[in-house]
Amino acid sequence: MTLSIRNQIPGTVTSVTTGEAMATVKARLDGGQEITAAITVDAVKDLGLHEGSAVRAVVKSTEVSLATGSVSGLSIRNQIPGTVTDVATGNAMATVKVSVQGGELTAAITKDAVTELGLAAGSSVVALIKSTEVALATA
């Protein structure tokens, strides 16, 4: 299956915590970072997820926010450091490519945000992704 979602980073499940309807799945990405996905218990069962399962963390670029440094006091679990490799700016929106250990993330943010944050190739950033916006895929 081919997807329009650019952000697809491989990893391995390190834990699955189930509740009544939802579960949190933690995975170690190939670059060593940890990512948390909040998915349904049914999805955990359907995908056969368990510790050691190979997965791909899949995130739409519109769900990736960028900060110019570490952020505390947030409920956002996924904070992945990286370096901007490219910025493509349009009239209102921009796509920012970020090199992270083990892969690349793309963020779709406003042109104003790019300007206000001073983002350019070489800028250090932290990609912020809510766990509810991380989907998991298996091979």
Summary of the structure (lengths in Angstrom):
residues: 139
radius of gyration: 15.3
end to end distance: 10.1
largest distance: 45.0
contacts: 422
relative contact order: 0.26
helix: 14%
strand: 53%
